[in-house]
């Protein structure tokens, strides 16, 4: 089994690429889904987040995710505070899932903050999905329903895409249409399968 870290930047199409890997039989572990679950009502991370970000609480047990996003994407230090709460707990879940998926050839660990969190240390290979900045902005606005300035603020508070590409073992260019992206995914899987055999 190969554990493949998959990351990118806002609007590069990381989730689209993860779905392409899943269609080819890879198991996908979605870090965003895990952290969302950790913030569900009654979960232990809710109290910790409420203590640090009281403006993001709807009531005693529910996090207002859009308010939380506004708070943490204003400042990299605030985002770090949130990831310091969520990522250690999420990592326990991830490791448990990886141990359950030993029978598959590839596990895709889909993590927006792969390098920032240090989770690249538990992967065998790291892939970064890139796109042109104008595409990132347009896609993020459409998907999240936020303004251009909100997108720019979020991008400013993330590790630069170029820096992520410099740290990657493989780069997927998702700026030339889905068919071209799918070809790159297929080529990567074929190459990795040959390497395993």
Z-matrix of the N, CA and C atoms (Angstrom, degrees):
N
C 1 1.458
C 2 1.526 1 110.22
N 3 1.326 2 115.14 1 133.59
C 4 1.461 3 120.56 2 174.75
C 5 1.525 4 108.45 3 -107.62
N 6 1.323 5 116.39 4 132.38
C 7 1.463 6 120.54 5 174.20
C 8 1.524 7 106.89 6 -99.26
N 9 1.329 8 115.20 7 117.64
C 10 1.467 9 121.43 8 -175.54
C 11 1.522 10 109.20 9 -110.09
N 12 1.329 11 116.40 10 118.67
C 13 1.456 12 120.59 11 174.65
C 14 1.516 13 108.92 12 -78.95
N 15 1.318 14 116.16 13 131.57
C 16 1.468 15 121.32 14 -179.78
C 17 1.520 16 108.14 15 -124.43
N 18 1.322 17 115.92 16 122.60
C 19 1.456 18 119.76 17 179.82
C 20 1.519 19 109.77 18 -144.72
N 21 1.300 20 115.30 19 -179.81
C 22 1.462 21 121.82 20 179.57
C 23 1.506 22 106.92 21 -177.21
N 24 1.299 23 116.40 22 -149.31
C 25 1.452 24 121.55 23 176.58
C 26 1.519 25 106.77 24 -130.58
N 27 1.299 26 116.98 25 171.56
C 28 1.457 27 121.63 26 -178.81
C 29 1.528 28 110.26 27 -53.02
N 30 1.334 29 116.95 28 125.06
C 31 1.461 30 121.54 29 175.55
C 32 1.515 31 116.42 30 79.52
N 33 1.341 32 118.20 31 10.36
C 34 1.472 33 118.38 32 178.91
C 35 1.525 34 112.14 33 -83.00
N 36 1.341 35 117.75 34 -17.53
C 37 1.465 36 120.00 35 177.59
C 38 1.518 37 114.07 36 100.32
N 39 1.314 38 116.54 37 26.83
C 40 1.459 39 122.09 38 -178.90
C 41 1.528 40 112.10 39 -58.63
N 42 1.330 41 116.84 40 -43.06
C 43 1.476 42 120.44 41 -179.40
C 44 1.527 43 111.43 42 -65.83
N 45 1.322 44 116.17 43 -36.17
C 46 1.469 45 120.70 44 176.90
C 47 1.524 46 109.94 45 -62.55
N 48 1.320 47 116.08 46 -43.88
C 49 1.465 48 121.13 47 179.48
C 50 1.530 49 110.24 48 -66.24
N 51 1.333 50 117.24 49 -40.99
C 52 1.476 51 120.39 50 177.76
C 53 1.523 52 110.62 51 -58.78
N 54 1.339 53 116.87 52 -40.79
C 55 1.470 54 121.16 53 178.73
C 56 1.528 55 111.10 54 -64.59
N 57 1.321 56 117.07 55 -34.62
C 58 1.475 57 120.55 56 177.37
C 59 1.525 58 110.83 57 -66.22
N 60 1.318 59 116.78 58 -40.57
C 61 1.464 60 120.36 59 176.09
C 62 1.533 61 110.25 60 -64.02
N 63 1.321 62 116.38 61 -40.63
C 64 1.474 63 120.43 62 -179.86
C 65 1.527 64 110.68 63 -61.68
N 66 1.338 65 116.60 64 -39.34
C 67 1.478 66 120.25 65 178.62
C 68 1.519 67 111.72 66 -63.45
N 69 1.321 68 116.41 67 -25.26
C 70 1.468 69 120.78 68 178.01
C 71 1.531 70 112.06 69 -92.07
N 72 1.337 71 116.75 70 11.40
C 73 1.464 72 120.73 71 172.87
C 74 1.511 73 116.59 72 99.72
N 75 1.333 74 117.93 73 1.25
C 76 1.470 75 119.64 74 178.19
C 77 1.526 76 109.97 75 -76.07
N 78 1.333 77 116.40 76 147.38
C 79 1.461 78 121.22 77 171.02
C 80 1.524 79 107.01 78 -86.98
N 81 1.325 80 116.72 79 131.89
C 82 1.463 81 120.47 80 -178.69
C 83 1.531 82 109.26 81 -108.30
N 84 1.321 83 115.21 82 127.50
C 85 1.466 84 121.20 83 172.65
C 86 1.523 85 106.43 84 -106.37
N 87 1.323 86 116.24 85 115.32
C 88 1.462 87 122.96 86 -174.31
C 89 1.529 88 109.71 87 -97.49
N 90 1.331 89 116.80 88 105.95
C 91 1.469 90 121.04 89 -177.91
C 92 1.524 91 111.80 90 -61.27
N 93 1.341 92 117.40 91 -36.36
C 94 1.471 93 119.86 92 178.95
C 95 1.526 94 110.86 93 -62.47
N 96 1.329 95 116.88 94 -41.88
C 97 1.472 96 120.63 95 179.57
C 98 1.529 97 110.38 96 -64.06
N 99 1.324 98 116.02 97 -39.00
C 100 1.468 99 120.19 98 179.70
C 101 1.528 100 110.33 99 -66.24
N 102 1.335 101 116.83 100 -45.00
C 103 1.472 102 118.61 101 -179.59
C 104 1.529 103 111.02 102 -68.30
N 105 1.343 104 117.41 103 -33.70
C 106 1.474 105 119.82 104 174.68
C 107 1.520 106 109.98 105 -60.00
N 108 1.336 107 115.90 106 -43.75
C 109 1.457 108 120.62 107 179.64
C 110 1.529 109 111.19 108 -63.53
N 111 1.332 110 116.70 109 -37.50
C 112 1.470 111 120.57 110 178.99
C 113 1.530 112 112.14 111 -65.91
N 114 1.341 113 116.40 112 -19.35
C 115 1.469 114 120.98 113 178.55
C 116 1.535 115 112.48 114 -102.11
N 117 1.335 116 116.54 115 10.04
C 118 1.467 117 120.17 116 177.75
C 119 1.530 118 109.09 117 -69.32
N 120 1.333 119 117.56 118 152.97
C 121 1.472 120 120.27 119 -179.29
C 122 1.530 121 111.63 120 -52.49
N 123 1.337 122 114.10 121 132.93
C 124 1.458 123 119.72 122 177.50
C 125 1.513 124 115.37 123 90.23
N 126 1.333 125 117.73 124 -11.81
C 127 1.466 126 120.06 125 179.93
C 128 1.532 127 109.55 126 -77.82
N 129 1.353 128 116.14 127 153.17
C 130 1.467 129 118.77 128 -171.20
C 131 1.532 130 113.99 129 -67.52
N 132 1.329 131 117.80 130 -24.30
C 133 1.470 132 119.10 131 -179.89
C 134 1.523 133 112.41 132 -71.16
N 135 1.338 134 117.10 133 -21.43
C 136 1.464 135 120.51 134 -177.21
C 137 1.529 136 110.66 135 -60.32
N 138 1.331 137 116.89 136 -46.22
C 139 1.471 138 119.97 137 -178.32
C 140 1.523 139 111.34 138 -63.13
N 141 1.334 140 116.24 139 -41.28
C 142 1.468 141 120.11 140 -179.80
C 143 1.526 142 110.62 141 -64.25
N 144 1.340 143 116.12 142 -42.93
C 145 1.472 144 120.17 143 179.49
C 146 1.527 145 110.10 144 -66.92
N 147 1.339 146 116.71 145 -40.33
C 148 1.470 147 121.07 146 -179.43
C 149 1.527 148 111.50 147 -61.16
N 150 1.324 149 115.74 148 -35.20
C 151 1.462 150 120.40 149 -179.12
C 152 1.528 151 110.80 150 -66.65
N 153 1.336 152 116.69 151 -40.29
C 154 1.467 153 120.98 152 -176.45
C 155 1.528 154 112.34 153 -87.21
N 156 1.342 155 116.51 154 -32.59
C 157 1.471 156 120.81 155 -178.32
C 158 1.533 157 110.07 156 -123.98
N 159 1.343 158 118.74 157 68.23
C 160 1.472 159 119.84 158 -176.34
C 161 1.533 160 113.24 159 -61.34
N 162 1.339 161 117.14 160 -25.05
C 163 1.468 162 120.23 161 179.10
C 164 1.518 163 113.96 162 -70.32
N 165 1.333 164 116.86 163 -8.79
C 166 1.467 165 120.27 164 -177.32
C 167 1.528 166 112.93 165 -100.70
N 168 1.337 167 117.07 166 10.38
C 169 1.463 168 120.24 167 -175.68
C 170 1.525 169 110.20 168 -101.34
N 171 1.333 170 115.86 169 128.39
C 172 1.471 171 121.11 170 175.97
C 173 1.524 172 110.05 171 -81.46
N 174 1.338 173 115.56 172 -45.95
C 175 1.465 174 120.65 173 172.35
C 176 1.526 175 106.70 174 -147.01
N 177 1.300 176 118.39 175 -164.48
C 178 1.470 177 120.67 176 -174.27
C 179 1.522 178 114.51 177 -57.50
N 180 1.332 179 117.36 178 -27.76
C 181 1.469 180 117.31 179 -171.93
C 182 1.522 181 114.68 180 -127.37
N 183 1.326 182 118.00 181 4.40
C 184 1.466 183 119.76 182 -175.71
C 185 1.522 184 111.61 183 -120.03
N 186 1.324 185 114.83 184 130.29
C 187 1.464 186 121.46 185 177.83
C 188 1.531 187 109.03 186 -90.99
N 189 1.320 188 116.00 187 133.10
C 190 1.466 189 121.53 188 172.35
C 191 1.528 190 106.22 189 -86.02
N 192 1.331 191 116.48 190 100.65
C 193 1.470 192 121.13 191 -171.59
C 194 1.533 193 112.58 192 -62.73
N 195 1.324 194 117.31 193 -36.78
C 196 1.472 195 117.83 194 -178.90
C 197 1.531 196 110.48 195 -70.39
N 198 1.331 197 118.08 196 -36.47
C 199 1.469 198 120.65 197 176.03
C 200 1.527 199 110.48 198 -66.53
N 201 1.325 200 115.40 199 -41.63
C 202 1.464 201 119.95 200 178.92
C 203 1.532 202 110.22 201 -60.60
N 204 1.343 203 115.74 202 -43.40
C 205 1.470 204 120.36 203 178.54
C 206 1.527 205 110.47 204 -60.00
N 207 1.340 206 116.97 205 -42.83
C 208 1.472 207 119.70 206 179.23
C 209 1.526 208 110.79 207 -60.82
N 210 1.327 209 116.35 208 -40.48
C 211 1.463 210 120.58 209 -178.44
C 212 1.527 211 112.49 210 -68.24
N 213 1.331 212 116.51 211 -44.81
C 214 1.473 213 118.69 212 -173.01
C 215 1.520 214 113.35 213 -81.74
N 216 1.346 215 116.93 214 -25.35
C 217 1.461 216 117.45 215 -178.17
C 218 1.526 217 113.03 216 -87.86
N 219 1.333 218 116.42 217 3.61
C 220 1.464 219 120.38 218 173.79
C 221 1.522 220 110.92 219 -77.88
N 222 1.323 221 115.76 220 -27.89
C 223 1.454 222 119.49 221 -167.58
C 224 1.528 223 109.73 222 -152.58
N 225 1.329 224 118.58 223 127.47
C 226 1.465 225 120.59 224 -179.54
C 227 1.528 226 113.47 225 -57.27
N 228 1.349 227 117.30 226 -30.42
C 229 1.470 228 119.90 227 179.50
C 230 1.521 229 111.17 228 -66.88
N 231 1.340 230 115.94 229 -36.81
C 232 1.470 231 119.95 230 178.76
C 233 1.532 232 110.39 231 -67.90
N 234 1.323 233 115.65 232 -40.96
C 235 1.472 234 120.16 233 177.11
C 236 1.529 235 109.73 234 -61.96
N 237 1.322 236 116.10 235 -40.21
C 238 1.474 237 120.36 236 179.07
C 239 1.529 238 111.18 237 -62.66
N 240 1.332 239 116.52 238 -39.18
C 241 1.477 240 120.14 239 178.30
C 242 1.531 241 110.32 240 -60.15
N 243 1.341 242 115.14 241 -42.44
C 244 1.466 243 119.16 242 -179.87
C 245 1.524 244 111.29 243 -67.04
N 246 1.320 245 116.82 244 -45.41
C 247 1.469 246 118.83 245 -179.05
C 248 1.523 247 111.14 246 -67.29
N 249 1.334 248 117.85 247 -29.58
C 250 1.471 249 120.60 248 176.31
C 251 1.528 250 111.34 249 -63.61
N 252 1.330 251 116.18 250 -29.32
C 253 1.473 252 120.22 251 176.81
C 254 1.530 253 110.58 252 -80.70
N 255 1.326 254 115.87 253 -49.49
C 256 1.468 255 120.33 254 -169.84
C 257 1.525 256 114.77 255 -80.77
N 258 1.335 257 117.69 256 -41.38
C 259 1.465 258 119.45 257 -169.32
C 260 1.532 259 114.77 258 -67.95
N 261 1.342 260 120.12 259 -36.74
C 262 1.470 261 117.49 260 175.92
C 263 1.528 262 112.49 261 -62.10
N 264 1.342 263 116.61 262 -39.40
C 265 1.475 264 120.55 263 177.96
C 266 1.531 265 110.28 264 -68.95
N 267 1.327 266 115.72 265 -42.49
C 268 1.468 267 120.00 266 179.90
C 269 1.527 268 110.97 267 -63.51
N 270 1.333 269 116.59 268 -36.48
C 271 1.466 270 120.58 269 -179.10
C 272 1.530 271 111.38 270 -62.04
N 273 1.324 272 116.82 271 -35.82
C 274 1.478 273 120.48 272 176.64
C 275 1.525 274 109.98 273 -61.03
N 276 1.333 275 115.99 274 -43.42
C 277 1.471 276 121.13 275 179.37
C 278 1.528 277 109.72 276 -64.27
N 279 1.325 278 116.23 277 -45.08
C 280 1.469 279 121.94 278 -178.88
C 281 1.529 280 110.86 279 -59.26
N 282 1.313 281 116.34 280 -47.96
C 283 1.474 282 119.82 281 -178.90
C 284 1.522 283 111.06 282 -62.48
N 285 1.319 284 116.64 283 -38.38
C 286 1.470 285 120.85 284 177.70
C 287 1.528 286 110.67 285 -64.11
N 288 1.341 287 117.01 286 -42.68
C 289 1.469 288 121.07 287 179.18
C 290 1.521 289 110.92 288 -65.68
N 291 1.332 290 117.14 289 -43.53
C 292 1.469 291 120.50 290 179.61
C 293 1.529 292 109.92 291 -58.00
N 294 1.327 293 116.77 292 -43.02
C 295 1.468 294 119.52 293 -178.69
C 296 1.534 295 111.18 294 -65.86
N 297 1.342 296 117.25 295 -27.32
C 298 1.474 297 120.83 296 177.94
C 299 1.530 298 112.52 297 -78.29
N 300 1.342 299 116.48 298 -23.24
C 301 1.465 300 120.43 299 -174.37
C 302 1.529 301 112.88 300 -97.30
N 303 1.309 302 117.64 301 22.72
C 304 1.473 303 120.57 302 -175.90
C 305 1.526 304 113.91 303 -60.25
N 306 1.325 305 116.90 304 -20.70
C 307 1.473 306 120.53 305 -176.60
C 308 1.530 307 112.94 306 -80.80
N 309 1.342 308 118.86 307 -9.82
C 310 1.469 309 120.17 308 -177.87
C 311 1.527 310 110.35 309 -95.47
N 312 1.325 311 115.78 310 158.99
C 313 1.472 312 120.16 311 -179.55
C 314 1.529 313 111.74 312 -73.43
N 315 1.339 314 115.11 313 -41.95
C 316 1.467 315 119.56 314 -174.60
C 317 1.523 316 110.97 315 -132.89
N 318 1.323 317 115.15 316 134.47
C 319 1.463 318 121.70 317 169.62
C 320 1.522 319 106.23 318 -114.56
N 321 1.330 320 115.72 319 124.83
C 322 1.464 321 121.12 320 176.89
C 323 1.519 322 107.82 321 -97.43
N 324 1.314 323 115.68 322 119.88
C 325 1.462 324 121.33 323 176.58
C 326 1.528 325 107.00 324 -99.72
N 327 1.332 326 115.15 325 99.38
C 328 1.463 327 123.52 326 -174.14
C 329 1.535 328 108.19 327 -87.61
N 330 1.343 329 116.24 328 102.90
C 331 1.471 330 120.81 329 -172.68
C 332 1.528 331 110.83 330 -135.11
N 333 1.337 332 118.02 331 116.80
C 334 1.466 333 119.05 332 177.87
C 335 1.531 334 112.54 333 -59.12
N 336 1.327 335 117.04 334 -38.94
C 337 1.468 336 121.29 335 -176.30
C 338 1.535 337 110.52 336 -107.81
N 339 1.305 338 116.30 337 48.31
C 340 1.469 339 121.45 338 -175.48
C 341 1.530 340 111.93 339 -57.16
N 342 1.322 341 116.86 340 -52.60
C 343 1.459 342 120.95 341 -177.01
C 344 1.530 343 111.51 342 -77.06
N 345 1.337 344 115.28 343 -39.61
C 346 1.465 345 119.79 344 -178.58
C 347 1.532 346 111.42 345 -61.97
N 348 1.330 347 116.28 346 -35.48
C 349 1.472 348 121.27 347 -176.81
C 350 1.523 349 112.92 348 -84.39
N 351 1.332 350 116.17 349 -14.19
C 352 1.464 351 120.00 350 -176.14
C 353 1.520 352 113.57 351 83.30
N 354 1.335 353 117.24 352 5.93
C 355 1.462 354 120.58 353 -178.58
C 356 1.525 355 112.01 354 -70.21
N 357 1.329 356 117.75 355 -14.15
C 358 1.461 357 119.84 356 175.71
C 359 1.528 358 111.01 357 -62.45
N 360 1.336 359 116.87 358 -15.46
C 361 1.479 360 120.65 359 179.02
C 362 1.533 361 111.93 360 -72.92
N 363 1.356 362 117.26 361 -19.28
C 364 1.471 363 118.83 362 -178.80
C 365 1.529 364 111.91 363 -101.87
N 366 1.329 365 116.22 364 8.14
C 367 1.467 366 120.02 365 -179.76
C 368 1.525 367 110.16 366 -106.98
N 369 1.341 368 115.25 367 160.40
C 370 1.466 369 120.61 368 176.56
C 371 1.525 370 111.22 369 -91.12
N 372 1.327 371 115.71 370 -34.06
C 373 1.471 372 122.71 371 -177.16
C 374 1.526 373 107.04 372 -142.86
N 375 1.331 374 116.62 373 144.84
C 376 1.464 375 120.16 374 178.06
C 377 1.524 376 110.83 375 -121.49
N 378 1.331 377 114.51 376 129.56
C 379 1.467 378 121.95 377 -179.42
C 380 1.525 379 108.33 378 -115.05
N 381 1.330 380 115.86 379 133.99
C 382 1.462 381 121.44 380 174.42
C 383 1.529 382 108.07 381 -113.51
N 384 1.335 383 115.37 382 132.30
C 385 1.470 384 121.89 383 176.24
C 386 1.521 385 107.08 384 -97.33
N 387 1.337 386 115.72 385 126.80
C 388 1.468 387 118.81 386 -180.00
C 389 1.524 388 110.29 387 -120.53
N 390 1.323 389 115.10 388 159.72
C 391 1.467 390 123.02 389 174.58
C 392 1.520 391 106.77 390 -153.18
N 393 1.330 392 115.66 391 169.97
C 394 1.460 393 118.76 392 177.45
C 395 1.531 394 109.74 393 -72.50
N 396 1.331 395 115.96 394 149.52
C 397 1.470 396 120.62 395 -176.31
C 398 1.538 397 112.05 396 -55.96
N 399 1.342 398 117.61 397 -42.59
C 400 1.473 399 120.56 398 -179.77
C 401 1.529 400 110.63 399 -61.14
N 402 1.340 401 116.94 400 -37.88
C 403 1.469 402 120.98 401 177.67
C 404 1.524 403 110.54 402 -66.78
N 405 1.324 404 116.11 403 -42.53
C 406 1.460 405 120.32 404 179.23
C 407 1.528 406 110.33 405 -56.60
N 408 1.330 407 115.46 406 -47.96
C 409 1.466 408 120.46 407 -176.91
C 410 1.524 409 110.39 408 -62.92
N 411 1.327 410 116.07 409 -47.62
C 412 1.467 411 120.69 410 -178.84
C 413 1.535 412 111.30 411 -62.03
N 414 1.331 413 116.89 412 -46.53
C 415 1.464 414 120.92 413 -178.94
C 416 1.522 415 111.87 414 -63.79
N 417 1.344 416 115.99 415 -43.75
C 418 1.470 417 119.95 416 -178.35
C 419 1.528 418 110.84 417 -65.83
N 420 1.325 419 117.23 418 -39.75
C 421 1.465 420 120.40 419 178.17
C 422 1.532 421 110.46 420 -61.43
N 423 1.329 422 114.83 421 -45.11
C 424 1.463 423 120.31 422 -177.95
C 425 1.534 424 111.31 423 -66.51
N 426 1.346 425 116.08 424 -45.74
C 427 1.465 426 119.96 425 -174.76
C 428 1.524 427 112.52 426 -72.52
N 429 1.344 428 116.59 427 -40.14
C 430 1.466 429 120.17 428 -173.57
C 431 1.525 430 113.49 429 -98.95
N 432 1.333 431 116.12 430 -11.96
C 433 1.464 432 119.19 431 -178.79
C 434 1.527 433 112.44 432 64.40
N 435 1.344 434 116.12 433 39.27
C 436 1.463 435 120.17 434 -179.68
C 437 1.531 436 109.52 435 -117.47
N 438 1.322 437 115.38 436 165.54
C 439 1.468 438 119.90 437 -177.22
C 440 1.527 439 110.83 438 -76.76
N 441 1.311 440 114.42 439 164.63
C 442 1.473 441 120.25 440 176.89
C 443 1.531 442 110.45 441 -58.68
N 444 1.342 443 116.95 442 -41.67
C 445 1.467 444 119.43 443 -178.93
C 446 1.529 445 111.19 444 -66.31
N 447 1.340 446 117.81 445 -33.65
C 448 1.475 447 120.54 446 175.31
C 449 1.528 448 110.26 447 -65.09
N 450 1.339 449 116.11 448 -41.99
C 451 1.470 450 120.10 449 178.13
C 452 1.527 451 109.38 450 -60.97
N 453 1.329 452 116.43 451 -46.84
C 454 1.468 453 120.67 452 -178.08
C 455 1.532 454 110.96 453 -62.13
N 456 1.332 455 115.96 454 -38.66
C 457 1.470 456 119.92 455 179.24
C 458 1.531 457 110.05 456 -63.80
N 459 1.335 458 116.06 457 -43.31
C 460 1.468 459 119.80 458 179.36
C 461 1.525 460 111.34 459 -64.91
N 462 1.324 461 115.97 460 -42.68
C 463 1.472 462 119.56 461 179.49
C 464 1.524 463 110.90 462 -63.01
N 465 1.335 464 115.81 463 -38.38
C 466 1.460 465 120.36 464 -179.44
C 467 1.535 466 111.41 465 -63.82
N 468 1.323 467 115.94 466 -31.71
C 469 1.465 468 120.65 467 -177.69
C 470 1.526 469 113.50 468 -89.20
N 471 1.338 470 117.71 469 0.61
C 472 1.463 471 121.18 470 176.65
C 473 1.532 472 109.55 471 -99.65
N 474 1.328 473 115.22 472 159.45
C 475 1.461 474 119.06 473 170.86
C 476 1.526 475 107.48 474 -58.61
N 477 1.318 476 117.33 475 138.54
C 478 1.466 477 121.39 476 -178.62
C 479 1.529 478 110.43 477 -59.04
N 480 1.320 479 115.81 478 140.31
C 481 1.469 480 120.78 479 -179.38
C 482 1.531 481 110.93 480 -58.89
N 483 1.324 482 116.73 481 -38.17
C 484 1.480 483 119.52 482 179.08
C 485 1.522 484 110.60 483 -61.19
N 486 1.321 485 115.81 484 -40.08
C 487 1.469 486 120.64 485 179.17
C 488 1.530 487 110.64 486 -63.40
N 489 1.345 488 115.74 487 -41.74
C 490 1.472 489 119.77 488 177.65
C 491 1.536 490 110.31 489 -63.51
N 492 1.329 491 115.88 490 -42.37
C 493 1.471 492 119.94 491 179.15
C 494 1.529 493 110.80 492 -61.58
N 495 1.328 494 116.57 493 -36.91
C 496 1.468 495 120.46 494 178.51
C 497 1.529 496 111.60 495 -64.66
N 498 1.329 497 116.97 496 -27.75
C 499 1.465 498 121.64 497 -177.97
C 500 1.533 499 112.43 498 -90.88
N 501 1.328 500 116.80 499 -9.73
C 502 1.469 501 121.38 500 -174.11
C 503 1.525 502 112.36 501 -77.23
N 504 1.338 503 115.17 502 150.72
C 505 1.466 504 121.02 503 169.01
C 506 1.524 505 109.55 504 -83.55
N 507 1.344 506 115.59 505 -34.35
C 508 1.471 507 122.41 506 -178.68
C 509 1.529 508 107.72 507 -138.15
N 510 1.338 509 116.42 508 141.72
C 511 1.471 510 121.45 509 176.22
C 512 1.527 511 108.18 510 -118.46
N 513 1.317 512 115.73 511 132.54
C 514 1.472 513 121.27 512 173.49
C 515 1.522 514 107.16 513 -108.00
N 516 1.332 515 115.87 514 124.14
C 517 1.464 516 121.81 515 178.52
C 518 1.530 517 108.06 516 -90.77
N 519 1.330 518 116.09 517 107.98
C 520 1.466 519 121.37 518 -178.44
C 521 1.527 520 111.07 519 -103.00
N 522 1.325 521 116.33 520 39.71
C 523 1.463 522 119.33 521 -178.14
C 524 1.532 523 112.76 522 -110.23
N 525 1.356 524 116.74 523 -1.16
C 526 1.467 525 118.63 524 -172.78
C 527 1.527 526 113.83 525 -118.29
N 528 1.310 527 117.28 526 25.08
C 529 1.460 528 120.39 527 176.94
C 530 1.519 529 112.23 528 100.01
N 531 1.340 530 115.27 529 154.59
C 532 1.461 531 121.66 530 -173.72
C 533 1.525 532 113.07 531 -63.51
N 534 1.324 533 116.79 532 -35.36
C 535 1.466 534 119.23 533 -178.31
C 536 1.536 535 110.37 534 -63.94
N 537 1.329 536 116.21 535 -42.17
C 538 1.465 537 120.42 536 178.42
C 539 1.528 538 110.91 537 -65.89
N 540 1.316 539 115.91 538 -38.61
C 541 1.470 540 119.97 539 178.53
C 542 1.523 541 110.17 540 -65.00
N 543 1.335 542 116.09 541 -43.54
C 544 1.478 543 120.39 542 179.91
C 545 1.535 544 110.68 543 -61.79
N 546 1.312 545 116.72 544 -38.98
C 547 1.471 546 120.28 545 177.86
C 548 1.524 547 110.69 546 -60.94
N 549 1.341 548 116.52 547 -41.25
C 550 1.464 549 120.26 548 179.10
C 551 1.526 550 111.01 549 -64.57
N 552 1.344 551 116.62 550 -43.10
C 553 1.469 552 121.06 551 178.64
C 554 1.522 553 110.19 552 -61.50
N 555 1.333 554 116.85 553 -46.49
C 556 1.472 555 121.05 554 179.94
C 557 1.531 556 110.91 555 -60.24
N 558 1.332 557 116.58 556 -43.00
C 559 1.469 558 121.02 557 -179.74
C 560 1.527 559 110.97 558 -63.59
N 561 1.334 560 116.47 559 -39.51
C 562 1.473 561 120.64 560 178.98
C 563 1.530 562 110.18 561 -65.22
N 564 1.328 563 116.71 562 -45.96
C 565 1.471 564 120.06 563 -179.84
C 566 1.522 565 110.40 564 -62.62
N 567 1.318 566 117.08 565 -44.21
C 568 1.463 567 120.36 566 -179.63
C 569 1.526 568 111.22 567 -62.02
N 570 1.343 569 115.45 568 -41.05
C 571 1.468 570 119.66 569 179.93
C 572 1.536 571 110.56 570 -66.81
N 573 1.322 572 116.95 571 -42.30
C 574 1.462 573 120.70 572 -178.68
C 575 1.541 574 111.30 573 -69.00
N 576 1.326 575 116.02 574 -35.29
C 577 1.476 576 119.20 575 177.74
C 578 1.535 577 110.60 576 -65.40
N 579 1.323 578 116.21 577 -40.65
C 580 1.464 579 119.90 578 177.99
C 581 1.528 580 110.67 579 -63.13
N 582 1.327 581 114.70 580 -40.62
C 583 1.464 582 119.74 581 -179.24
C 584 1.536 583 111.42 582 -63.84
N 585 1.358 584 115.26 583 -34.14
C 586 1.467 585 119.04 584 -179.19
C 587 1.517 586 112.61 585 -73.84
N 588 1.355 587 116.53 586 -29.85
C 589 1.473 588 120.37 587 -174.08
C 590 1.527 589 112.78 588 -79.56
